[in-house]
Amino acid sequence: MKVCSVFLVLVCHQMLAHAQNFSYVYPLADTLNLQSSYWAEHDGALYNYRNVFGYGKNDPFNVFEPGISISKIEKDGSINWSRHINKSVIAAEPFYQVFASSPVLLLDSMIFGAALFRDDDFAQRGTVFSWNDSGVQQWEYTPASNSSYFVGDQLVKIPNSNNFYVLGIQYDDNTQQIMGYELSRNGQLIDSIIIEIPEVSNDREYSVIDAVLDENHLTIALYYIDFNSFSNARMLLRCTPDGQILWHKTFASSSFWKMLPLAEKTQVNETLIANDLSSVQSCHQTFDPLGAVLINNCTEYSTAADTSILQVSQILPHPNSKDYYLIGIQFHPFANDGGHNFVERYDVNGDLIWRKIYREETLGLSFPLGFSEGCSITPSGNILISGSGFKEVDLAPPPYGISAVWVLSIDENGCYNGNCSDTIVINSIAITKNNDLPKPDEIKIYPNPAHQFFQIEASNEVMYSVQIHDSFGCLLYSNPNYNNLQVIHTDNWISGIYFAHITRNGLTNSPVVVRKITISRP
């Protein structure tokens, strides 16, 4: 059998209820912790893309090893499906195998994410992943050659197109350049752009930490470490869409976390807002088309008396006005409350409209529910605040703690289900694990690579449902009642990569164990 998925575009989309906000916490296993977590809404569902390290036991997303994970969440907080990829090759360092991951990118019915992995040479390499809306992995792409490697995980949609760039640093023969690979939604390489880094030095190691693209400009934020002077700095580059540099600016020892283009009412060209972060203050600056600073708005969030620390911040545009939001975390290392999340709304002139504080009290975590760079604006105007909490416990092996994935929905005025107070206490709904779901260590596939057949072996006698898809998402094999060690013949399959999707028989909306199978003809 061979069935390819067909997606229908519906005129009426099922959207999240506009009047009802929500807050969900997903407590992870006691040795499974987060490095990043991003949320997005599409067609009434939520998607969470995250990077985990450590090894879990009772994770609600059915993850038991380091890597990247993506999940589709229903509006009641239940997990529709969850997928996990572990590409690390360094077993000696199990807690530091995935270095970074990008915000999730949604295009039509496709989901894209990127991450940096270590390879055999201890070098970081960027890889782009793709899934359809049913959670079937479609393709993955790693730019590479014999003489260079690519470190990039920033995905930027190209205006008026279903294509996108993956942006990063290309290392080649002791040189560093900004590289943008244009990919189609089907994973085809369409084109590429090269941007020479101004004042580049081999004594520095560069990283692309953010990028925005509109019809007129490509703007890139770089971070670099100078190993000669033992210093670090940030660089802001304003370019044409094809990568020609218009101007650049260098800033010492602070960080640009997020940028957005903002159309001034009195100007034809777009201006740019960039958010600059240190441990004690956040500054958002507005630049004109020639790079001159129009607005420089800095807010102090720490004093010697309260010893608070600003951990992360992000800016997001209001979908229907010139206003924008600043979202961040204020951490109090010596206070019992641990800290809080906050949201501020500013008008086009940089004037503060309102500021609200959000505290989560469901789990009593010692750190605030943070990772606010993973926030997003929904089409209805609600703000999704992304988070992770951490609580220190006495466990071995490291990292000695409990994490939780968290998402909070507030409306455009900062209110939570009608509560518009300056400080809002959130008691989230906790979503825990279904212990009847299949575990990855229960499933083995061999031989793999396979030539003419392979078998799936489970460590128990539970019956499974098995589907095999090719790299284009076409269904080649389906058996809702797969018996242990039943032979699956591959005589008519061409050489390539295939994906086995395995669930416990009889369970509804259960996460799926995904195994990659290589078919290699002699």
C-alpha positions in Angstrom: 0.0 0.0 0.0 1.1 3.6 -0.6 -0.9 6.5 0.6 0.4 10.1 0.6 -1.0 12.6 3.0 -3.2 15.4 1.4 -3.9 18.5 3.4 -7.2 20.5 2.9 -7.3 24.2 3.6 -10.5 24.9 5.5 -12.3 28.2 5.2 -13.3 28.2 8.9 -10.4 27.5 11.3 -11.0 26.3 14.8 -9.3 29.0 16.9 -8.5 29.0 20.6 -11.3 30.6 22.6 -10.5 34.3 22.6 -12.2 35.0 25.9 -10.6 32.1 27.8 -6.9 32.3 28.7 -5.1 29.2 30.1 -2.0 28.1 31.9 -0.5 24.6 31.7 2.5 23.1 33.5 4.0 19.8 32.3 6.3 18.5 35.1 9.3 16.7 33.5 11.1 13.7 35.0 13.5 14.3 37.8 16.7 14.1 35.7 15.2 15.6 32.5 15.8 19.4 32.1 15.2 22.0 29.5 17.6 24.3 27.7 15.0 26.1 25.5 11.2 26.0 25.0 9.1 27.8 22.3 5.4 28.0 21.9 3.3 28.9 18.8 -0.4 28.7 17.9 -1.7 27.5 14.5 -5.3 26.6 13.5 -6.5 26.4 17.1 -3.7 24.1 18.4 -0.5 24.9 20.3 2.9 23.6 19.3 5.9 23.3 21.7 9.4 22.9 20.4 12.1 22.3 23.1 15.6 21.2 23.7 16.2 18.8 26.6 19.2 17.2 28.2 19.5 14.5 30.8 17.6 11.3 31.0 13.9 11.1 32.1 11.7 8.6 33.8 8.0 9.7 33.8 8.0 12.6 31.3 4.5 13.6 30.1 5.8 14.0 26.5 7.2 10.4 26.5 10.9 11.6 26.2 13.6 9.6 27.9 16.8 10.9 26.3 18.5 14.2 25.4 17.6 15.8 22.1 14.9 18.0 20.6 11.2 17.4 21.0 8.1 18.8 19.4 4.5 18.4 20.6 1.0 19.3 19.4 -1.1 20.4 22.3 -4.9 20.7 22.3 -6.6 23.8 23.8 -7.5 21.8 26.9 -3.8 21.1 27.5 -3.9 17.5 26.5 -1.0 16.2 24.3 -2.2 15.2 20.9 1.2 13.9 19.8 4.8 14.2 20.7 8.0 13.5 18.7 11.7 13.3 19.8 15.0 13.3 18.0 18.4 12.5 19.5 21.2 12.9 17.0 24.1 13.0 19.5 27.2 10.9 18.9 29.1 11.6 22.1 27.9 9.1 24.7 30.6 10.3 27.2 28.8 13.6 27.6 25.1 12.8 27.8 23.9 16.1 29.3 25.5 18.5 26.7 24.7 17.0 23.3 22.3 19.5 21.9 23.5 23.1 22.2 20.6 25.2 20.9 17.3 25.2 19.1 15.4 27.8 17.2 11.8 29.0 17.6 9.3 26.8 15.8 8.3 28.0 12.3 4.8 27.2 11.0 4.1 27.4 7.2 0.7 26.2 6.1 0.4 22.6 7.4 4.2 22.1 8.0 6.2 22.6 11.1 9.9 23.4 11.1 12.6 23.6 13.7 16.4 23.7 13.9 19.1 22.8 16.4 22.8 22.6 16.8 24.4 19.2 17.5 27.9 18.0 18.1 29.5 15.8 15.6 32.4 13.3 15.7 34.9 16.1 15.6 33.3 17.9 18.6 32.1 20.6 16.2 28.6 22.1 16.3 26.5 21.6 13.1 23.1 23.1 12.4 20.3 20.9 11.2 16.7 21.8 10.1 13.8 19.4 10.8 10.4 19.2 9.3 7.1 17.5 10.4 3.6 17.6 9.0 0.6 18.4 11.2 0.1 14.8 12.1 3.6 14.6 13.6 5.1 12.6 10.7 8.7 13.7 10.2 9.2 14.8 6.6 12.8 15.6 6.1 16.0 16.9 7.7 18.7 19.1 6.2 22.3 19.7 7.4 24.4 22.0 5.3 27.9 20.5 5.1 30.9 19.9 2.9 34.3 18.2 3.2 36.0 21.5 4.0 33.4 23.5 5.9 30.7 23.2 8.5 27.6 25.3 9.3 26.6 26.5 12.7 23.1 28.0 12.5 19.6 27.5 13.9 17.8 30.7 13.0 14.8 30.2 10.7 13.4 33.2 8.9 10.4 33.1 6.6 10.8 34.8 3.2 8.0 37.3 2.6 5.4 36.4 -0.1 6.8 32.8 -0.3 6.6 29.4 1.3 10.4 29.3 1.4 12.6 30.3 4.4 16.2 30.9 5.3 18.3 29.0 7.8 20.9 31.5 8.9 24.2 30.9 10.7 28.0 31.0 10.5 29.8 29.1 7.9 33.3 28.0 8.9 35.6 27.3 5.9 39.4 27.3 5.7 39.8 29.4 8.8 37.3 32.0 7.7 33.9 32.9 9.1 31.0 34.2 7.0 27.2 34.6 7.6 25.5 32.1 5.4 21.8 31.9 4.6 20.4 28.7 2.9 17.1 29.2 1.2 15.0 26.0 1.6 11.5 25.2 0.3 8.9 23.7 2.5 9.8 20.3 0.9 13.4 20.6 2.0 14.9 21.5 -1.4 17.9 23.9 -1.5 16.7 26.8 -3.6 19.5 29.4 -3.2 22.0 30.8 -0.7 23.4 34.1 0.3 26.8 35.0 1.8 27.4 38.0 4.0 30.9 39.0 4.8 31.3 39.9 8.5 32.6 43.4 8.9 36.0 43.6 10.7 36.1 39.8 10.9 38.9 38.3 12.9 40.0 34.7 13.3 40.6 35.5 17.0 36.8 35.7 17.4 34.0 33.1 17.4 30.8 34.4 15.9 27.2 33.3 16.4 23.9 34.5 14.8 21.5 35.1 17.7 18.6 36.7 15.9 17.4 37.8 12.4 14.3 39.5 10.9 13.4 39.7 7.3 10.8 41.9 5.5 10.4 42.9 1.9 13.0 45.7 2.2 15.6 44.6 4.8 17.4 41.6 6.3 18.6 42.5 9.8 21.0 40.2 11.7 22.3 40.3 15.3 25.7 38.7 15.9 27.4 37.8 19.1 31.1 37.2 19.3 33.8 36.2 21.7 37.3 37.6 21.2 39.8 35.1 22.5 42.7 37.5 22.1 41.3 40.3 24.3 39.0 37.9 26.4 36.0 40.2 25.7 32.7 39.8 24.0 30.4 42.1 22.0 27.3 42.2 19.8 27.0 43.4 16.2 23.9 44.6 14.4 23.8 44.4 10.6 21.2 46.0 8.4 21.2 44.4 4.9 19.2 44.3 1.7 17.2 41.1 1.3 20.0 39.6 -0.9 22.6 40.2 1.8 24.3 43.6 0.8 25.2 45.4 4.0 23.7 48.9 4.4 25.2 49.6 7.8 26.4 47.9 10.9 26.9 48.8 14.6 28.9 47.1 17.4 27.8 47.1 21.0 30.0 46.1 23.9 29.1 43.3 26.3 25.3 43.3 26.1 23.0 41.1 24.1 20.4 41.6 21.4 17.7 38.9 22.1 15.0 39.9 19.7 14.4 42.4 17.0 11.3 43.5 14.9 10.8 46.0 12.1 8.3 48.8 12.9 6.7 51.0 10.3 6.7 54.7 11.5 3.6 56.6 10.5 5.6 59.5 9.3 8.1 57.6 7.2 8.0 55.5 4.1 10.8 53.2 5.1 10.7 50.9 8.0 12.5 51.5 11.2 13.9 48.8 13.5 13.5 48.1 17.2 16.2 46.0 18.9 16.1 44.9 22.5 19.4 45.0 24.4 19.8 43.1 27.6 22.2 43.0 30.6 21.8 41.5 34.0 20.4 44.7 35.4 18.6 46.6 32.6 16.8 46.2 29.3 17.1 48.8 26.5 15.1 48.9 23.4 16.4 51.2 20.6 14.7 52.4 17.5 16.9 52.9 14.4 16.0 54.8 11.2 16.8 53.4 7.8 20.4 54.9 7.9 21.2 53.4 11.3 20.7 56.6 13.4 19.2 56.0 16.9 15.7 57.6 17.1 14.7 56.2 20.6 16.9 54.8 23.3 14.7 53.6 26.1 16.4 51.9 29.0 14.8 50.5 32.2 16.7 49.5 35.3 15.4 46.3 36.8 17.9 45.8 39.7 19.2 47.8 42.6 21.7 47.0 45.3 18.9 46.7 47.8 16.9 43.9 46.1 19.8 42.2 44.2 17.4 41.1 41.4 18.7 39.9 38.1 17.1 40.3 34.7 17.6 36.9 33.0 16.0 37.1 29.6 13.7 39.5 27.6 12.0 39.5 24.3 10.0 42.0 22.2 6.9 41.2 20.2 4.8 43.4 17.9 1.2 44.0 18.6 -0.7 42.4 15.6 -3.1 45.3 15.0 -1.3 48.5 16.0 2.2 50.1 16.2 2.5 49.1 19.9 4.9 46.4 21.0 5.5 44.2 24.1 8.6 43.6 26.2 8.5 40.3 28.0 11.1 39.2 30.6 12.0 37.5 33.8 13.2 39.1 37.0 15.0 36.7 39.3 15.7 37.2 43.0 18.4 34.8 44.0 18.2 35.5 47.7 14.4 35.8 48.0 11.9 33.2 48.9 9.6 33.9 45.9 12.4 33.1 43.4 11.3 35.7 40.9 8.5 36.5 38.4 7.7 37.0 34.8 6.6 40.5 33.6 5.1 42.0 30.4 5.3 45.6 29.4 3.4 47.3 26.6 4.9 50.4 24.8 3.5 52.7 22.1 5.3 53.6 18.9 7.2 56.4 20.6 8.6 54.0 23.3 6.4 55.3 26.1 5.2 52.7 28.6 1.4 52.0 28.5 1.3 49.3 31.3 3.4 46.8 33.2 2.1 43.5 34.8 3.8 40.8 36.9 2.9 37.1 36.8 3.8 34.6 39.5 3.2 30.8 39.1 2.5 28.9 42.3 1.5 25.5 41.2 4.8 23.7 41.6 6.6 25.9 44.1 9.7 26.0 41.9 12.8 27.8 43.1 13.3 29.5 39.7 10.7 31.6 37.9 9.0 30.0 35.0 11.2 31.5 32.4 12.7 31.1 28.9 10.7 34.1 27.8 12.6 34.3 24.5 10.2 31.5 23.4 7.1 33.7 23.5 4.8 34.5 20.6 1.7 36.5 19.6 -1.3 34.5 18.4 -3.5 35.7 15.4 -6.2 36.6 17.9 -3.8 39.0 19.8 -3.2 36.8 22.8 0.3 36.5 24.1 1.8 33.1 24.8 4.4 33.3 27.5 6.8 30.4 27.3 8.4 29.0 30.4 10.4 26.4 32.2 10.8 26.0 36.0 13.6 24.4 38.0 13.7 23.0 41.5 16.9 21.8 43.1 16.7 18.3 44.6 19.3 15.8 45.8 19.6 13.5 42.8 22.4 11.6 41.0 23.5 11.8 38.3 23.4 15.6 37.5 21.8 18.0 36.7 20.2 17.5 40.1 16.8 19.1 39.5 13.3 19.0 38.3 12.1 20.9 35.2 8.7 21.8 34.0 7.5 23.0 30.6 5.0 25.9 31.1 2.8 28.1 28.9 0.6 31.0 29.9 -1.9 32.8 27.7 -2.9 36.4 28.4 -4.9 38.8 26.3 -3.6 41.9 24.6 -4.2 44.0 27.7 -2.2 41.7 29.9 -5.3 40.3 31.6 -5.7 36.6 32.6 -9.3 35.5 32.4 -10.6 38.9 33.5 -8.0 39.5 36.1 -6.2 42.7 35.1 -4.3 43.4 38.3 -0.8 44.7 38.3 0.4 41.4 39.9 -1.4 38.2 38.8 -0.9 34.9 40.6 -1.3 31.9 38.3 -2.3 28.4 39.5 -1.7 26.3 36.4 -3.3 23.0 35.4 -0.6 20.3 35.7 -0.5 17.7 32.9 1.2 14.5 33.9 2.3 11.3 32.2 0.2 8.4 31.0 2.3 5.4 32.1 0.7 3.1 29.6 2.5 4.8 26.7 5.3 3.0 24.9 8.9 3.7 26.0 11.7 4.0 23.5 13.8 1.4 25.3 10.9 -1.2 24.7 11.3 -1.0 21.0 14.2 -2.4 18.8 14.4 -2.6 15.0 16.8 -5.0 13.3 18.5 -5.4 10.9 19.0 -1.7 10.5 20.2 -0.8 7.9 18.0 -3.4 6.2 18.2 -4.9 2.7 15.1 -7.1 2.1 13.2 -7.1 5.5 13.3 -5.9 9.1 11.6 -6.8 12.4 10.3 -4.8 15.3 10.9 -6.3 18.7 9.2 -5.1 22.0 10.5 -5.9 25.4 7.0 -6.9 26.6 4.0 -8.7 25.1 1.9 -5.6 24.5 0.5 -5.4 20.9 1.4 -2.3 18.9 0.1 -0.3 16.0 2.8 0.3 13.4 3.0 2.7 10.4 6.0 3.1 8.1 6.4 6.3 6.1 9.0 7.3 3.5 10.9 10.6 3.7 8.1 12.4 1.7 5.4 11.4 4.2 3.9 8.6 2.1 2.5 5.7 4.0 4.0 2.4 2.8 3.0 0.0 5.6 0.2 -0.1 8.2 -0.6 -2.7 10.7 -2.9 -1.8 13.7 -2.2 -5.2 15.3 1.5 -5.8 14.9 2.8 -9.0 16.6 6.2 -9.1 18.1 9.0 -9.9 15.6 6.7 -10.0 12.7 8.7 -9.7 9.4 8.2 -6.5 7.3 9.4 -7.1 3.7 11.0 -4.2 1.9 11.6 -5.8 -1.6 9.8 -3.0 -3.4 11.2 -0.1 -1.4 14.0 2.0 -2.8 17.2 2.8 -0.8 16.6 5.7 1.5 15.4 6.8 4.9 12.1 5.6 6.4 10.3 6.3 9.6 8.4 3.8 11.8 5.6 5.3 14.0 4.7 3.0 16.8 1.9 3.3 19.4 0.4 1.1 22.0 -2.7 -0.6 20.5 -6.0 0.8 21.6 -4.8 4.1 23.1 -6.3 7.3 21.7 -4.2 10.4 20.9 -1.1 8.7 22.4 2.4 10.1 21.8 4.3 8.0 19.2 7.7 6.4 19.4 9.5 7.2 16.1 12.3 5.0 14.8 14.4 5.8 11.7 15.1 2.9 9.3 17.7 2.9 6.6 17.0 0.8 3.5 20.3 0.0 1.7 20.4 -2.1 -1.5 23.5 -4.1 -2.1 
